[in-house]
Amino acid sequence: MKKEYMAWVEDLDKIKGPQELTLTIRDMEPGRHKYGARNVVAVVSPVPMPDADVLRMRYPNGRLLPEPWFIKVIKELDDFFPGRPYAGIVD
C-alpha cells in the first residue's frame, strides 16, 4: 500500500521530471505519527514512478497543488543539516 506525504517546495516549475531533492516531508498516514516530519533525500516527480509513494505538494504560501506528485525516499537525513533557512524566500 502506498504511503502519502506532504512537502513544501519553493519553485515547482524547475522540476520537470524525476529529480533528486533534499526536503522535509510530513507523514500524512492516519495514526499516531501523522504529521511527523523527516528530512530526506528523495526522487520527486510530477509523473508516476514505479513503487513510488504519493506526495502532496504545497507552495511556500501554503497553497496545495490539486494533483498529486510522486516520491521515492533514497536516504534519511539527521534532524539538522547544513544550509540557509528560508533561502530563496527572503533573499
MMTF fields as JSON, N, C-alpha, C and O atoms, coordinates in Angstrom:
{
  "mmtfVersion": "1.0.0",
  "mmtfProducer": "UNKNOWN",
  "numBonds": 363,
  "numAtoms": 364,
  "numGroups": 91,
  "numChains": 1,
  "numModels": 1,
  "chainsPerModel": [1],
  "groupsPerChain": [91],
  "chainIdList": ["A"],
  "bondAtomList": [4, 2, 8, 6, 12, 10, 16, 14, 20, 18, 24, 22, 28, 26, 32, 30, 36, 34, 40, 38, 44, 42, 48, 46, 52, 50, 56, 54, 60, 58, 64, 62, 68, 66, 72, 70, 76, 74, 80, 78, 84, 82, 88, 86, 92, 90, 96, 94, 100, 98, 104, 102, 108, 106, 112, 110, 116, 114, 120, 118, 124, 122, 128, 126, 132, 130, 136, 134, 140, 138, 144, 142, 148, 146, 152, 150, 156, 154, 160, 158, 164, 162, 168, 166, 172, 170, 176, 174, 180, 178, 184, 182, 188, 186, 192, 190, 196, 194, 200, 198, 204, 202, 208, 206, 212, 210, 216, 214, 220, 218, 224, 222, 228, 226, 232, 230, 236, 234, 240, 238, 244, 242, 248, 246, 252, 250, 256, 254, 260, 258, 264, 262, 268, 266, 272, 270, 276, 274, 280, 278, 284, 282, 288, 286, 292, 290, 296, 294, 300, 298, 304, 302, 308, 306, 312, 310, 316, 314, 320, 318, 324, 322, 328, 326, 332, 330, 336, 334, 340, 338, 344, 342, 348, 346, 352, 350, 356, 354, 360, 358],
  "bondOrderList": [1, 1, 1, 1, 1, 1, 1, 1, 1, 1, 1, 1, 1, 1, 1, 1, 1, 1, 1, 1, 1, 1, 1, 1, 1, 1, 1, 1, 1, 1, 1, 1, 1, 1, 1, 1, 1, 1, 1, 1, 1, 1, 1, 1, 1, 1, 1, 1, 1, 1, 1, 1, 1, 1, 1, 1, 1, 1, 1, 1, 1, 1, 1, 1, 1, 1, 1, 1, 1, 1, 1, 1, 1, 1, 1, 1, 1, 1, 1, 1, 1, 1, 1, 1, 1, 1, 1, 1, 1, 1],
  "groupList": [{"groupName": "MET", "atomNameList": ["N", "CA", "C", "O"], "elementList": ["N", "C", "C", "O"], "formalChargeList": [0, 0, 0, 0], "bondAtomList": [1, 0, 2, 1, 3, 2], "bondOrderList": [1, 1, 2], "singleLetterCode": "M", "chemCompType": "L-PEPTIDE LINKING"}, {"groupName": "LYS", "atomNameList": ["N", "CA", "C", "O"], "elementList": ["N", "C", "C", "O"], "formalChargeList": [0, 0, 0, 0], "bondAtomList": [1, 0, 2, 1, 3, 2], "bondOrderList": [1, 1, 2], "singleLetterCode": "K", "chemCompType": "L-PEPTIDE LINKING"}, {"groupName": "GLU", "atomNameList": ["N", "CA", "C", "O"], "elementList": ["N", "C", "C", "O"], "formalChargeList": [0, 0, 0, 0], "bondAtomList": [1, 0, 2, 1, 3, 2], "bondOrderList": [1, 1, 2], "singleLetterCode": "E", "chemCompType": "L-PEPTIDE LINKING"}, {"groupName": "TYR", "atomNameList": ["N", "CA", "C", "O"], "elementList": ["N", "C", "C", "O"], "formalChargeList": [0, 0, 0, 0], "bondAtomList": [1, 0, 2, 1, 3, 2], "bondOrderList": [1, 1, 2], "singleLetterCode": "Y", "chemCompType": "L-PEPTIDE LINKING"}, {"groupName": "ALA", "atomNameList": ["N", "CA", "C", "O"], "elementList": ["N", "C", "C", "O"], "formalChargeList": [0, 0, 0, 0], "bondAtomList": [1, 0, 2, 1, 3, 2], "bondOrderList": [1, 1, 2], "singleLetterCode": "A", "chemCompType": "L-PEPTIDE LINKING"}, {"groupName": "TRP", "atomNameList": ["N", "CA", "C", "O"], "elementList": ["N", "C", "C", "O"], "formalChargeList": [0, 0, 0, 0], "bondAtomList": [1, 0, 2, 1, 3, 2], "bondOrderList": [1, 1, 2], "singleLetterCode": "W", "chemCompType": "L-PEPTIDE LINKING"}, {"groupName": "VAL", "atomNameList": ["N", "CA", "C", "O"], "elementList": ["N", "C", "C", "O"], "formalChargeList": [0, 0, 0, 0], "bondAtomList": [1, 0, 2, 1, 3, 2], "bondOrderList": [1, 1, 2], "singleLetterCode": "V", "chemCompType": "L-PEPTIDE LINKING"}, {"groupName": "ASP", "atomNameList": ["N", "CA", "C", "O"], "elementList": ["N", "C", "C", "O"], "formalChargeList": [0, 0, 0, 0], "bondAtomList": [1, 0, 2, 1, 3, 2], "bondOrderList": [1, 1, 2], "singleLetterCode": "D", "chemCompType": "L-PEPTIDE LINKING"}, {"groupName": "LEU", "atomNameList": ["N", "CA", "C", "O"], "elementList": ["N", "C", "C", "O"], "formalChargeList": [0, 0, 0, 0], "bondAtomList": [1, 0, 2, 1, 3, 2], "bondOrderList": [1, 1, 2], "singleLetterCode": "L", "chemCompType": "L-PEPTIDE LINKING"}, {"groupName": "ILE", "atomNameList": ["N", "CA", "C", "O"], "elementList": ["N", "C", "C", "O"], "formalChargeList": [0, 0, 0, 0], "bondAtomList": [1, 0, 2, 1, 3, 2], "bondOrderList": [1, 1, 2], "singleLetterCode": "I", "chemCompType": "L-PEPTIDE LINKING"}, {"groupName": "GLY", "atomNameList": ["N", "CA", "C", "O"], "elementList": ["N", "C", "C", "O"], "formalChargeList": [0, 0, 0, 0], "bondAtomList": [1, 0, 2, 1, 3, 2], "bondOrderList": [1, 1, 2], "singleLetterCode": "G", "chemCompType": "PEPTIDE LINKING"}, {"groupName": "PRO", "atomNameList": ["N", "CA", "C", "O"], "elementList": ["N", "C", "C", "O"], "formalChargeList": [0, 0, 0, 0], "bondAtomList": [1, 0, 2, 1, 3, 2], "bondOrderList": [1, 1, 2], "singleLetterCode": "P", "chemCompType": "L-PEPTIDE LINKING"}, {"groupName": "GLN", "atomNameList": ["N", "CA", "C", "O"], "elementList": ["N", "C", "C", "O"], "formalChargeList": [0, 0, 0, 0], "bondAtomList": [1, 0, 2, 1, 3, 2], "bondOrderList": [1, 1, 2], "singleLetterCode": "Q", "chemCompType": "L-PEPTIDE LINKING"}, {"groupName": "THR", "atomNameList": ["N", "CA", "C", "O"], "elementList": ["N", "C", "C", "O"], "formalChargeList": [0, 0, 0, 0], "bondAtomList": [1, 0, 2, 1, 3, 2], "bondOrderList": [1, 1, 2], "singleLetterCode": "T", "chemCompType": "L-PEPTIDE LINKING"}, {"groupName": "ARG", "atomNameList": ["N", "CA", "C", "O"], "elementList": ["N", "C", "C", "O"], "formalChargeList": [0, 0, 0, 0], "bondAtomList": [1, 0, 2, 1, 3, 2], "bondOrderList": [1, 1, 2], "singleLetterCode": "R", "chemCompType": "L-PEPTIDE LINKING"}, {"groupName": "HIS", "atomNameList": ["N", "CA", "C", "O"], "elementList": ["N", "C", "C", "O"], "formalChargeList": [0, 0, 0, 0], "bondAtomList": [1, 0, 2, 1, 3, 2], "bondOrderList": [1, 1, 2], "singleLetterCode": "H", "chemCompType": "L-PEPTIDE LINKING"}, {"groupName": "ASN", "atomNameList": ["N", "CA", "C", "O"], "elementList": ["N", "C", "C", "O"], "formalChargeList": [0, 0, 0, 0], "bondAtomList": [1, 0, 2, 1, 3, 2], "bondOrderList": [1, 1, 2], "singleLetterCode": "N", "chemCompType": "L-PEPTIDE LINKING"}, {"groupName": "SER", "atomNameList": ["N", "CA", "C", "O"], "elementList": ["N", "C", "C", "O"], "formalChargeList": [0, 0, 0, 0], "bondAtomList": [1, 0, 2, 1, 3, 2], "bondOrderList": [1, 1, 2], "singleLetterCode": "S", "chemCompType": "L-PEPTIDE LINKING"}, {"groupName": "PHE", "atomNameList": ["N", "CA", "C", "O"], "elementList": ["N", "C", "C", "O"], "formalChargeList": [0, 0, 0, 0], "bondAtomList": [1, 0, 2, 1, 3, 2], "bondOrderList": [1, 1, 2], "singleLetterCode": "F", "chemCompType": "L-PEPTIDE LINKING"}],
  "groupTypeList": [0, 1, 1, 2, 3, 0, 4, 5, 6, 2, 7, 8, 7, 1, 9, 1, 10, 11, 12, 2, 8, 13, 8, 13, 9, 14, 7, 0, 2, 11, 10, 14, 15, 1, 3, 10, 4, 14, 16, 6, 6, 4, 6, 6, 17, 11, 6, 11, 0, 11, 7, 4, 7, 6, 8, 14, 0, 14, 3, 11, 16, 10, 14, 8, 8, 11, 2, 11, 5, 18, 9, 1, 6, 9, 1, 2, 8, 7, 7, 18, 18, 11, 10, 14, 11, 3, 4, 10, 9, 6, 7],
  "groupIdList": [1, 2, 3, 4, 5, 6, 7, 8, 9, 10, 11, 12, 13, 14, 15, 16, 17, 18, 19, 20, 21, 22, 23, 24, 25, 26, 27, 28, 29, 30, 31, 32, 33, 34, 35, 36, 37, 38, 39, 40, 41, 42, 43, 44, 45, 46, 47, 48, 49, 50, 51, 52, 53, 54, 55, 56, 57, 58, 59, 60, 61, 62, 63, 64, 65, 66, 67, 68, 69, 70, 71, 72, 73, 74, 75, 76, 77, 78, 79, 80, 81, 82, 83, 84, 85, 86, 87, 88, 89, 90, 91],
  "secStructList": [7, 7, 7, 3, 3, 3, 3, 3, 7, 1, 7, 4, 4, 4, 7, 7, 1, 1, 3, 3, 3, 3, 3, 3, 3, 3, 3, 7, 1, 1, 1, 6, 6, 6, 6, 7, 3, 3, 3, 3, 3, 3, 3, 3, 3, 1, 1, 7, 7, 6, 6, 7, 3, 3, 3, 3, 3, 3, 7, 6, 6, 7, 7, 5, 7, 1, 1, 7, 3, 3, 3, 3, 3, 3, 3, 3, 7, 7, 1, 7, 7, 1, 1, 7, 6, 6, 6, 6, 6, 7, 7],
  "xCoordList": [0.835, 0.0, 0.885, 1.864, 0.543, 1.337, 1.125, 0.015, 2.213, 2.132, 1.867, 2.038, 1.448, 1.203, 1.969, 1.924, 2.677, 3.483, 3.081, 2.413, 3.499, 3.294, 4.623, 5.396, 4.884, 6.115, 5.847, 4.944, 6.654, 6.624, 7.844, 8.958, 7.658, 8.761, 8.675, 7.595, 9.832, 9.862, 9.445, 8.569, 10.058, 9.823, 9.543, 10.464, 8.277, 7.889, 8.133, 8.25, 8.213, 8.412, 9.775, 9.955, 10.732, 12.065, 12.113, 13.091, 11.083, 11.061, 10.227, 8.997, 10.884, 10.185, 9.947, 8.955, 10.836, 10.713, 11.289, 11.508, 11.542, 12.13, 13.428, 14.33, 13.505, 14.664, 14.962, 14.047, 16.247, 16.655, 16.685, 17.297, 16.015, 15.92, 16.167, 15.926, 16.648, 16.706, 15.535, 15.421, 14.661, 13.484, 12.972, 13.368, 12.092, 11.414, 10.02, 9.26, 9.695, 8.372, 7.6, 8.185, 6.281, 5.409, 4.577, 4.024, 4.498, 3.73, 2.243, 1.815, 1.464, 0.029, -0.828, -2.053, -0.187, -0.929, -1.659, -1.101, -2.87, -3.593, -2.852, -2.153, -3.012, -2.409, -1.559, -1.575, -0.826, -0.061, 1.0, 1.27, 1.596, 2.705, 2.292, 3.15, 1.003, 0.557, 1.175, 1.239, 1.621, 2.284, 3.724, 4.364, 4.249, 5.645, 6.545, 6.346, 7.536, 8.418, 9.715, 10.242, 10.225, 11.502, 12.262, 11.677, 13.56, 14.427, 14.97, 15.51, 14.82, 15.201, 15.851, 15.728, 16.542, 16.934, 16.004, 15.917, 15.311, 14.312, 14.25, 14.62, 13.779, 13.476, 12.014, 11.138, 11.753, 10.407, 10.037, 10.865, 8.791, 8.361, 6.892, 6.08, 6.539, 5.12, 4.409, 3.18, 5.163, 4.576, 4.802, 5.793, 3.9, 4.038, 5.357, 5.862, 5.909, 7.122, 6.784, 5.955, 7.422, 7.154, 7.555, 8.598, 6.737, 6.988, 7.149, 7.801, 6.58, 6.677, 5.472, 4.389, 5.68, 4.592, 3.998, 4.575, 2.856, 2.163, 2.736, 2.993, 2.932, 3.443, 2.508, 2.305, 1.936, 1.117, 2.038, 2.711, 2.072, 2.999, 2.275, 1.131, 2.966, 2.458, 3.503, 4.706, 3.013, 3.875, 4.22, 3.535, 5.259, 5.616, 4.471, 4.444, 3.525, 2.391, 1.312, 0.295, 1.53, 0.604, -0.39, -1.11, -0.445, -1.418, -1.088, 0.042, -2.06, -1.896, -2.132, -3.105, -1.241, -1.466, -2.566, -2.58, -3.482, -4.608, -4.189, -4.809, -3.159, -2.753, -1.601, -0.729, -1.61, -0.542, 0.764, 0.758, 1.87, 3.183, 3.594, 2.82, 4.823, 5.28, 6.68, 7.476, 6.981, 8.245, 8.791, 8.049, 10.115, 10.849, 11.94, 12.85, 11.861, 12.868, 14.121, 14.077, 15.254, 16.537, 17.302, 17.876, 17.299, 18.112, 17.475, 16.966, 17.508, 17.068, 18.223, 19.372, 17.935, 18.935, 18.722, 17.683, 19.731, 19.608, 18.534, 18.034, 18.196, 17.204, 17.665, 16.851, 18.962, 19.524, 20.6, 21.391, 20.627, 21.667, 22.076, 21.296, 23.301, 23.799, 22.931, 22.359, 22.85, 22.096, 21.592, 21.676, 21.069, 20.486, 18.988, 18.363, 18.384, 16.935, 16.264, 16.733, 15.173, 14.367, 15.14, 14.758, 16.211, 16.961, 16.012, 15.246, 16.071, 15.229, 13.887, 13.255, 13.443, 12.168, 12.362, 11.6, 13.382, 13.599, 14.758, 15.054, 15.419, 16.538, 16.039, 16.837],
  "yCoordList": [-1.179, 0.0, 1.25, 1.322, 2.21, 3.43, 4.338, 4.469, 4.956, 5.949, 7.306, 7.488, 8.255, 9.604, 10.597, 10.541, 11.512, 12.536, 13.908, 14.031, 14.949, 16.329, 17.064, 16.803, 17.985, 18.775, 20.166, 20.372, 21.118, 22.482, 22.665, 22.368, 23.153, 23.345, 24.751, 25.22, 25.424, 26.817, 27.001, 27.816, 26.253, 26.509, 25.204, 24.535, 24.856, 23.619, 23.665, 22.617, 24.855, 24.985, 24.448, 24.11, 24.366, 23.858, 22.336, 21.77, 21.665, 20.203, 19.718, 19.75, 19.276, 18.849, 17.339, 16.879, 16.586, 15.129, 14.613, 15.394, 13.326, 12.804, 13.543, 13.646, 14.052, 14.843, 14.55, 14.427, 14.438, 14.202, 15.519, 16.489, 15.549, 16.751, 16.411, 15.285, 17.392, 17.305, 18.112, 19.301, 17.484, 18.186, 17.582, 16.489, 18.318, 17.852, 17.405, 18.165, 16.169, 15.635, 15.373, 15.115, 15.444, 15.141, 13.91, 13.806, 12.993, 11.769, 12.096, 12.697, 11.717, 12.01, 10.784, 10.844, 9.67, 8.452, 8.6, 9.17, 8.111, 8.184, 7.415, 6.439, 7.858, 7.133, 8.017, 9.243, 7.375, 8.051, 9.014, 10.04, 8.705, 9.511, 10.466, 10.995, 10.691, 11.611, 12.988, 13.472, 13.605, 14.905, 14.863, 15.911, 13.697, 13.597, 14.022, 13.592, 14.865, 15.395, 14.605, 14.165, 14.433, 13.759, 14.53, 15.006, 14.653, 15.227, 14.076, 13.105, 14.198, 13.095, 13.607, 14.777, 12.701, 12.875, 11.935, 10.748, 12.47, 11.671, 12.057, 13.168, 11.128, 11.426, 11.838, 11.099, 13.029, 13.602, 13.781, 14.199, 13.464, 13.564, 13.936, 13.494, 14.762, 15.06, 13.928, 13.917, 12.979, 11.834, 10.566, 10.476, 9.589, 8.367, 7.649, 7.615, 7.071, 6.249, 4.902, 4.834, 3.819, 2.51, 2.503, 3.042, 1.902, 1.748, 3.075, 3.122, 4.131, 5.447, 5.674, 5.139, 6.476, 6.882, 8.196, 8.853, 8.571, 9.802, 10.975, 10.869, 12.09, 13.311, 14.459, 14.782, 15.077, 16.27, 17.47, 17.618, 18.316, 19.448, 20.739, 20.957, 21.589, 22.921, 23.975, 23.759, 25.114, 26.272, 26.861, 26.56, 27.691, 28.29, 29.064, 29.193, 29.581, 30.306, 29.36, 29.812, 28.047, 27.058, 26.505, 25.555, 27.087, 26.629, 25.201, 24.915, 24.332, 22.926, 22.75, 23.269, 22.02, 21.685, 20.634, 19.71, 20.747, 19.804, 18.393, 17.421, 18.262, 16.943, 16.404, 17.163, 15.098, 14.52, 14.399, 14.286, 14.424, 14.13, 12.782, 12.133, 12.357, 11.035, 11.138, 11.977, 10.266, 10.355, 8.96, 8.037, 8.84, 7.659, 8.154, 8.863, 7.792, 8.213, 7.374, 6.144, 8.078, 7.413, 7.267, 6.217, 8.359, 8.364, 9.263, 10.338, 8.815, 9.613, 10.516, 10.076, 11.76, 12.692, 12.942, 12.594, 13.557, 13.925, 15.002, 15.557, 15.281, 16.324, 17.687, 18.504, 17.934, 19.21, 18.931, 17.999, 19.748, 19.603, 20.981, 21.925, 21.127, 22.451, 23.106, 22.436, 24.407, 25.159, 26.457, 26.683, 27.31, 28.571, 28.428, 28.144, 28.618, 28.524, 29.615, 30.753, 29.252, 30.177, 30.797, 31.86, 30.158, 30.665, 30.729, 29.797, 31.807, 31.986, 32.627, 33.184, 32.56, 33.158, 34.595, 35.483, 34.822, 36.165, 36.881, 38.024, 36.244, 36.875, 37.937, 38.571],
  "zCoordList": [0.0, 0.0, 0.0, 0.743, -0.819, -0.931, 0.275, 0.79, 0.71, 1.777, 1.151, -0.055, 1.972, 1.478, 2.342, 3.571, 1.67, 2.335, 1.824, 0.798, 2.558, 2.128, 2.259, 3.181, 1.331, 1.382, 0.834, 0.023, 1.293, 0.79, -0.081, 0.349, -1.311, -2.248, -2.821, -3.18, -2.905, -3.352, -4.8, -5.088, -5.725, -7.139, -7.882, -8.351, -7.982, -8.655, -10.152, -10.788, -10.726, -12.166, -12.603, -13.773, -11.684, -12.028, -12.075, -12.564, -11.58, -11.553, -12.733, -12.68, -13.784, -15.0, -15.036, -15.602, -14.448, -14.435, -13.144, -12.218, -13.05, -11.814, -11.479, -12.311, -10.252, -9.827, -8.363, -7.549, -8.032, -6.656, -5.893, -6.339, -4.731, -3.905, -2.444, -2.008, -1.694, -0.237, 0.283, -0.016, 1.058, 1.542, 2.843, 3.246, 3.476, 4.677, 4.276, 3.676, 4.612, 4.287, 5.574, 6.625, 5.473, 6.607, 6.26, 5.165, 7.2, 7.025, 7.128, 8.113, 6.147, 6.134, 6.418, 6.319, 6.773, 7.072, 8.404, 9.342, 8.51, 9.772, 10.868, 10.595, 12.073, 13.184, 14.062, 13.953, 14.924, 15.956, 15.415, 16.04, 14.282, 13.764, 12.648, 11.941, 12.482, 11.438, 11.658, 12.788, 10.592, 10.546, 11.053, 11.142, 11.384, 11.781, 10.632, 9.496, 10.916, 9.873, 9.814, 10.836, 8.583, 8.338, 7.279, 6.306, 7.467, 6.44, 5.602, 6.133, 4.291, 3.404, 2.129, 1.767, 1.463, 0.073, -0.687, -0.371, -1.69, -2.398, -3.863, -4.244, -4.677, -6.073, -6.114, -5.664, -6.659, -6.725, -8.188, -8.997, -8.528, -9.923, -10.023, -9.209, -11.035, -11.264, -11.998, -12.071, -12.54, -13.258, -12.431, -11.706, -12.531, -11.74, -11.989, -13.111, -10.911, -10.975, -10.348, -9.44, -10.827, -10.217, -8.739, -8.37, -7.919, -6.474, -5.741, -4.699, -6.253, -5.596, -4.694, -4.931, -3.656, -2.775, -3.277, -4.143, -2.736, -3.133, -2.347, -1.147, -3.037, -2.408, -2.741, -3.911, -1.712, -1.891, -1.745, -0.725, -2.747, -2.771, -2.423, -2.821, -1.67, -1.31, -1.673, -1.531, -2.142, -2.342, -0.971, 0.006, -0.874, 0.425, 1.084, 2.308, 0.292, 0.874, 1.402, 1.928, 1.263, 1.798, 0.802, 1.11, -0.397, -1.393, -1.848, -2.242, -1.79, -2.163, -3.655, -4.201, -4.312, -5.708, -5.787, -4.974, -6.735, -6.787, -7.202, -6.769, -8.024, -8.489, -7.621, -7.197, -7.365, -6.552, -7.337, -8.563, -6.617, -7.159, -6.597, -5.893, -6.91, -6.503, -5.927, -6.35, -4.947, -4.221, -3.919, -3.584, -4.05, -3.601, -2.665, -3.095, -1.401, -0.432, -0.64, -0.636, -0.824, -1.039, 0.27, 0.559, 1.068, 2.279, 3.328, 3.013, 4.57, 5.707, 6.146, 6.17, 6.488, 6.984, 8.469, 9.031, 9.1, 10.509, 10.67, 9.692, 11.925, 12.207, 11.718, 11.287, 11.784, 11.338, 10.302, 10.451, 9.247, 8.233, 7.757, 7.879, 7.205, 6.824, 5.753, 4.893, 5.828, 4.833, 5.413, 6.621, 4.555, 4.999, 5.054, 4.032, 6.225, 6.293, 5.463, 5.412, 4.823, 4.024, 2.856, 2.366, 2.407, 1.252, 0.052, -0.196, -0.667, -1.834, -1.532, -2.429, -0.292, 0.061, 0.519, 0.135, 1.338, 1.87, 1.186, 1.533, 0.226, -0.498, -1.449, -2.14]
}
